[in-house]
Amino acid sequence: MKYRKLLSLIVLLVFFAGCKKDEYEKFKKVPEYIAHPDRAHKPYFDAYDKTLQLWGVAYEELYITTSKGIAHVIMSGPKDGVPVVLLHGMCASSTMWYPNAKALAKQYRIFAIDLIIEPGKSYKTADFKNIDEVTAWYEELFWALKLESFHLIGTSRGGWLATDIALKSKRDIRSLILLSPVQTFMWIPPSTDLLKNIFNIFYSKEEGSKRTMGTLSKDPSKLDKRYLEQYRIALENDSLNKFTIQMKPFPNSSLRSLKMPVLVLIGDDDMFNTEHTLRLVERHIPKGKGEVIANSGHFLSVDQAATVNKKIVNFMKSIDEAR
């Protein structure tokens, strides 16, 4: 009888553990603009979903109401994994992490956020006055997602935003990882590729997007056609927002105030960075480390995905193990 009672107790404990409330359940209801999109947005949302087929690991989509609209977040990885926040580049959306999601989510809980002023599945209902309000918007999401301690990864413009967050946030940012960050440590150097991108405005959106990819990636053939189609549609609907000119290199004094470990990776054919970027990182950031990824351009997370994934995971693991 005693053993029977003990067994019943164990069964009850297992049952209630399995019935533990999903802390993000309230964010999983699909909003009307996604469930029944209008003609203007449906082609892009369809293209977005096709790119998500490349994610490589199980995911859930969250829709979080904020003061500026609804934020869309892609979540993957074990529930007990250390959180990792991913900030995409300009015009890219969170689907740009498709070559990296599986590797990162193997042991980490990743949260890929669609910036609400960019093409993506987030939905803006109120304007932003300045770049500071964009950073504050991310803080709203961290609070809603209950993210108190996490790694922060940003690429391109997302790298600039990640640095701004790291400088202002009171949360425990375990590490800051920047992939070819734009105008974060230095101004964009003049180059032939930069000139080509400027002249892309004279081409059709389709041709212009192909030419742009040719300057950003060392090997554009590695980019999946589904992602390229999504990117092309994004360019058709996008307009340069006013905050781009507010993105200026951070003062050395600000960089010196970054206390967390920082890893900066750039391509050896990077249009936006040179080895001078890495010298600034290691000179001014107390725990800063920089590396050049061979045979890659600005899109190093695609050009050399396996190498970049390994370096990111090893960097985060070393930090977590030392805590």
LINQUIWO-V174991 format. One record per residue. PSI is psi in degrees with one decimal (999 if undefined). NEAR is the number of other C-alpha atoms within 10 Angstrom. D_CENTER is the distance of its C-alpha to the mean C-alpha in Angstrom with 1 decimal. Layout:
psi=PSI near=NEAR d_center=D_CENTER
psi=PSI near=NEAR d_center=D_CENTER
This chain:
psi=-41.5 near=6 d_center=56.1
psi=-42.4 near=6 d_center=54.2
psi=-34.1 near=8 d_center=51.9
psi=-41.6 near=9 d_center=51.5
psi=-40.7 near=10 d_center=50.3
psi=-42.5 near=11 d_center=47.9
psi=-41.6 near=12 d_center=46.4
psi=-38.6 near=11 d_center=46.1
psi=-41.7 near=12 d_center=44.2
psi=-43.7 near=11 d_center=41.8
psi=-43.6 near=12 d_center=41.2
psi=-41.8 near=12 d_center=40.6
psi=-43.3 near=12 d_center=38.1
psi=-41.2 near=11 d_center=36.2
psi=-48.7 near=11 d_center=36.4
psi=-30.5 near=10 d_center=35.1
psi=-39.7 near=10 d_center=32.3
psi=-24.7 near=9 d_center=31.2
psi=9.9 near=9 d_center=31.5
psi=133.6 near=8 d_center=29.2
psi=134.8 near=9 d_center=27.4
psi=115.5 near=7 d_center=23.8
psi=-16.4 near=9 d_center=22.2
psi=8.1 near=14 d_center=19.6
psi=-38.2 near=9 d_center=22.3
psi=-14.4 near=10 d_center=22.7
psi=2.4 near=18 d_center=19.2
psi=-4.6 near=13 d_center=19.9
psi=126.4 near=12 d_center=22.4
psi=122.5 near=12 d_center=21.4
psi=162.5 near=14 d_center=22.1
psi=-39.1 near=8 d_center=24.8
psi=-19.6 near=13 d_center=22.7
psi=-44.2 near=14 d_center=20.9
psi=-38.1 near=10 d_center=24.1
psi=72.6 near=11 d_center=26.3
psi=152.7 near=15 d_center=24.4
psi=173.6 near=10 d_center=26.5
psi=-33.0 near=8 d_center=27.4
psi=-32.4 near=9 d_center=25.0
psi=-20.4 near=17 d_center=21.9
psi=-46.2 near=15 d_center=23.0
psi=-39.0 near=15 d_center=22.6
psi=-44.4 near=23 d_center=18.9
psi=-38.0 near=18 d_center=18.3
psi=-43.2 near=13 d_center=20.4
psi=-38.2 near=19 d_center=18.5
psi=-48.9 near=24 d_center=15.2
psi=-33.7 near=15 d_center=17.0
psi=-38.4 near=17 d_center=18.5
psi=-34.9 near=20 d_center=15.3
psi=-19.9 near=20 d_center=14.3
psi=-16.5 near=12 d_center=17.6
psi=-1.3 near=18 d_center=16.0
psi=-35.5 near=18 d_center=13.6
psi=-3.0 near=14 d_center=16.4
psi=153.8 near=16 d_center=16.4
psi=142.5 near=11 d_center=17.4
psi=161.9 near=16 d_center=15.0
psi=145.8 near=12 d_center=15.7
psi=128.9 near=17 d_center=14.6
psi=144.6 near=23 d_center=15.0
psi=108.7 near=21 d_center=16.2
psi=123.1 near=21 d_center=16.6
psi=127.7 near=16 d_center=19.1
psi=178.6 near=17 d_center=18.5
psi=-15.1 near=12 d_center=20.8
psi=1.8 near=18 d_center=19.1
psi=-160.0 near=17 d_center=18.8
psi=125.3 near=18 d_center=17.0
psi=133.7 near=24 d_center=13.4
psi=130.5 near=25 d_center=12.1
psi=133.4 near=25 d_center=10.0
psi=126.2 near=18 d_center=10.1
psi=131.8 near=22 d_center=11.6
psi=163.7 near=26 d_center=13.1
psi=168.6 near=24 d_center=15.2
psi=142.2 near=14 d_center=18.3
psi=-29.2 near=12 d_center=19.1
psi=7.5 near=9 d_center=20.4
psi=152.6 near=14 d_center=17.6
psi=131.3 near=20 d_center=16.1
psi=144.2 near=24 d_center=12.9
psi=123.9 near=25 d_center=9.5
psi=131.5 near=21 d_center=6.7
psi=125.6 near=25 d_center=3.0
psi=118.5 near=28 d_center=2.3
psi=175.2 near=26 d_center=3.5
psi=-178.8 near=25 d_center=7.1
psi=132.4 near=17 d_center=10.3
psi=6.2 near=23 d_center=11.8
psi=-41.3 near=23 d_center=9.4
psi=170.6 near=24 d_center=7.9
psi=-18.1 near=24 d_center=5.9
psi=-15.7 near=25 d_center=8.9
psi=-15.8 near=27 d_center=8.1
psi=11.6 near=22 d_center=7.1
psi=-29.8 near=21 d_center=10.7
psi=-6.3 near=22 d_center=12.3
psi=-22.4 near=19 d_center=10.5
psi=-47.3 near=26 d_center=10.4
psi=-45.0 near=20 d_center=14.1
psi=-41.3 near=19 d_center=14.5
psi=-36.0 near=20 d_center=12.0
psi=-0.1 near=24 d_center=13.4
psi=-40.1 near=15 d_center=16.9
psi=-4.1 near=18 d_center=17.4
psi=155.0 near=24 d_center=14.4
psi=103.6 near=19 d_center=13.3
psi=144.2 near=28 d_center=9.6
psi=103.9 near=27 d_center=8.1
psi=116.9 near=23 d_center=5.3
psi=128.2 near=24 d_center=6.1
psi=114.0 near=24 d_center=7.7
psi=128.9 near=27 d_center=8.8
psi=-16.2 near=22 d_center=12.5
psi=7.5 near=20 d_center=13.9
psi=163.9 near=22 d_center=12.3
psi=142.8 near=26 d_center=13.4
psi=-161.1 near=24 d_center=12.0
psi=0.5 near=25 d_center=13.7
psi=155.7 near=24 d_center=13.6
psi=112.1 near=23 d_center=17.1
psi=131.3 near=17 d_center=18.2
psi=-8.7 near=12 d_center=21.7
psi=146.2 near=10 d_center=22.2
psi=156.7 near=11 d_center=21.6
psi=136.0 near=16 d_center=19.9
psi=-31.9 near=10 d_center=22.5
psi=176.2 near=11 d_center=20.4
psi=-26.6 near=17 d_center=17.2
psi=-34.1 near=15 d_center=18.2
psi=-26.7 near=13 d_center=18.1
psi=-45.4 near=20 d_center=14.4
psi=-41.2 near=18 d_center=13.8
psi=-33.2 near=14 d_center=16.4
psi=-42.1 near=19 d_center=14.7
psi=-39.2 near=21 d_center=11.7
psi=-37.1 near=18 d_center=14.7
psi=-42.8 near=17 d_center=16.3
psi=-41.2 near=18 d_center=13.6
psi=-38.9 near=16 d_center=13.8
psi=-45.8 near=11 d_center=17.5
psi=-37.5 near=14 d_center=17.5
psi=-2.6 near=15 d_center=15.6
psi=41.5 near=11 d_center=17.9
psi=104.1 near=18 d_center=15.4
psi=-31.0 near=13 d_center=17.7
psi=120.8 near=15 d_center=16.7
psi=161.7 near=21 d_center=13.3
psi=147.3 near=22 d_center=11.4
psi=121.0 near=24 d_center=8.5
psi=129.5 near=25 d_center=6.2
psi=142.5 near=23 d_center=5.2
psi=144.2 near=29 d_center=6.5
psi=-123.7 near=23 d_center=9.5
psi=-30.1 near=23 d_center=9.7
psi=-26.2 near=22 d_center=6.4
psi=-39.8 near=27 d_center=8.5
psi=-46.0 near=26 d_center=11.4
psi=-38.8 near=27 d_center=10.0
psi=-39.8 near=27 d_center=9.0
psi=-41.2 near=26 d_center=12.5
psi=-41.8 near=19 d_center=14.1
psi=-46.2 near=21 d_center=12.9
psi=-32.3 near=23 d_center=14.2
psi=-28.1 near=16 d_center=17.4
psi=-26.4 near=14 d_center=18.1
psi=145.6 near=14 d_center=17.0
psi=2.0 near=10 d_center=19.9
psi=167.7 near=15 d_center=17.9
psi=89.9 near=13 d_center=18.0
psi=108.7 near=20 d_center=15.0
psi=-40.1 near=22 d_center=16.0
psi=157.6 near=24 d_center=14.2
psi=121.0 near=25 d_center=12.0
psi=121.2 near=26 d_center=10.5
psi=124.8 near=28 d_center=10.0
psi=110.2 near=26 d_center=10.0
psi=60.5 near=31 d_center=12.5
psi=141.4 near=27 d_center=11.8
psi=130.1 near=25 d_center=13.8
psi=36.6 near=21 d_center=16.9
psi=-41.7 near=26 d_center=15.8
psi=-24.5 near=22 d_center=18.9
psi=160.3 near=18 d_center=21.0
psi=154.4 near=14 d_center=21.7
psi=121.9 near=15 d_center=20.9
psi=145.1 near=11 d_center=23.9
psi=140.6 near=10 d_center=26.2
psi=165.9 near=10 d_center=26.2
psi=-41.0 near=10 d_center=27.5
psi=-38.5 near=17 d_center=24.1
psi=-41.0 near=16 d_center=23.2
psi=-40.6 near=11 d_center=26.6
psi=-42.3 near=15 d_center=26.0
psi=-36.4 near=18 d_center=22.8
psi=-41.3 near=11 d_center=25.0
psi=-7.7 near=13 d_center=27.7
psi=-17.0 near=16 d_center=25.5
psi=-18.3 near=12 d_center=26.3
psi=-0.8 near=10 d_center=29.7
psi=165.3 near=11 d_center=28.7
psi=160.5 near=11 d_center=27.9
psi=-40.3 near=16 d_center=24.4
psi=-48.8 near=16 d_center=24.6
psi=-38.1 near=13 d_center=26.1
psi=-39.1 near=19 d_center=23.9
psi=-37.2 near=22 d_center=20.7
psi=-43.9 near=16 d_center=22.4
psi=-38.3 near=18 d_center=23.5
psi=-45.0 near=19 d_center=20.1
psi=-32.7 near=19 d_center=18.6
psi=-24.5 near=17 d_center=21.7
psi=-21.3 near=22 d_center=20.8
psi=-27.1 near=22 d_center=17.2
psi=141.4 near=24 d_center=17.7
psi=-31.7 near=23 d_center=20.6
psi=85.4 near=18 d_center=21.4
psi=-20.0 near=19 d_center=20.2
psi=-17.9 near=11 d_center=22.2
psi=-17.8 near=11 d_center=19.5
psi=125.4 near=16 d_center=17.3
psi=143.0 near=14 d_center=18.2
psi=-31.9 near=12 d_center=20.4
psi=-39.5 near=17 d_center=18.7
psi=-40.8 near=20 d_center=15.4
psi=-38.4 near=20 d_center=17.5
psi=-41.9 near=19 d_center=19.4
psi=-43.3 near=26 d_center=16.5
psi=-40.6 near=24 d_center=15.4
psi=-45.5 near=22 d_center=19.1
psi=-37.4 near=21 d_center=19.5
psi=-41.2 near=23 d_center=16.6
psi=-33.6 near=18 d_center=18.4
psi=-35.2 near=13 d_center=21.6
psi=-8.8 near=13 d_center=20.4
psi=152.4 near=14 d_center=18.4
psi=141.5 near=12 d_center=20.1
psi=120.1 near=12 d_center=19.2
psi=161.3 near=9 d_center=18.5
psi=-10.1 near=11 d_center=20.6
psi=-10.6 near=14 d_center=18.0
psi=-41.9 near=12 d_center=17.4
psi=-13.8 near=9 d_center=20.7
psi=-7.9 near=10 d_center=19.9
psi=95.1 near=16 d_center=17.3
psi=152.1 near=14 d_center=19.8
psi=140.2 near=15 d_center=19.7
psi=141.4 near=16 d_center=20.0
psi=150.8 near=12 d_center=23.6
psi=-34.9 near=14 d_center=24.6
psi=-36.0 near=10 d_center=25.8
psi=-43.0 near=13 d_center=22.4
psi=-36.9 near=22 d_center=20.9
psi=-18.1 near=16 d_center=23.9
psi=-6.6 near=13 d_center=23.0
psi=115.4 near=20 d_center=19.8
psi=-21.0 near=17 d_center=21.3
psi=159.3 near=18 d_center=18.6
psi=138.1 near=19 d_center=18.2
psi=128.6 near=23 d_center=15.9
psi=126.8 near=23 d_center=15.1
psi=122.9 near=24 d_center=14.6
psi=133.6 near=25 d_center=14.7
psi=158.8 near=30 d_center=16.0
psi=156.4 near=27 d_center=17.8
psi=-10.4 near=19 d_center=21.6
psi=49.3 near=21 d_center=21.5
psi=121.7 near=23 d_center=18.7
psi=-24.2 near=23 d_center=19.6
psi=-9.1 near=25 d_center=17.9
psi=157.3 near=25 d_center=18.9
psi=-178.6 near=18 d_center=22.0
psi=-18.0 near=15 d_center=23.4
psi=-33.4 near=10 d_center=24.3
psi=-46.8 near=23 d_center=20.6
psi=-33.6 near=21 d_center=21.0
psi=-40.0 near=15 d_center=24.4
psi=-40.4 near=17 d_center=23.2
psi=-50.0 near=22 d_center=20.6
psi=-21.1 near=16 d_center=23.3
psi=-37.5 near=15 d_center=25.9
psi=-20.5 near=19 d_center=24.4
psi=119.9 near=20 d_center=21.8
psi=-42.8 near=16 d_center=24.0
psi=37.5 near=16 d_center=21.9
psi=142.2 near=23 d_center=20.1
psi=135.1 near=18 d_center=19.9
psi=147.0 near=19 d_center=19.1
psi=149.8 near=16 d_center=19.5
psi=130.1 near=18 d_center=20.1
psi=117.7 near=19 d_center=19.0
psi=150.6 near=15 d_center=22.0
psi=45.7 near=15 d_center=22.2
psi=153.3 near=22 d_center=18.8
psi=-144.5 near=27 d_center=17.7
psi=-34.3 near=27 d_center=14.7
psi=54.1 near=28 d_center=12.9
psi=-24.2 near=28 d_center=13.7
psi=-13.3 near=26 d_center=11.2
psi=-47.7 near=25 d_center=13.4
psi=-42.1 near=25 d_center=16.6
psi=57.8 near=20 d_center=17.0
psi=-46.5 near=18 d_center=14.6
psi=-43.4 near=13 d_center=17.2
psi=-46.5 near=14 d_center=17.8
psi=-44.3 near=20 d_center=14.2
psi=-44.7 near=19 d_center=13.6
psi=-43.0 near=13 d_center=16.9
psi=-40.2 near=15 d_center=16.4
psi=-50.1 near=20 d_center=13.3
psi=-44.7 near=16 d_center=15.0
psi=-38.4 near=12 d_center=18.3
psi=-47.0 near=16 d_center=17.1
psi=-41.4 near=21 d_center=15.7
psi=-42.0 near=14 d_center=18.9
psi=-35.7 near=10 d_center=21.1
psi=-45.0 near=14 d_center=19.9
psi=-39.2 near=13 d_center=20.2
psi=-26.2 near=7 d_center=23.6
psi=-9.9 near=6 d_center=24.9
psi=999 near=6 d_center=24.3
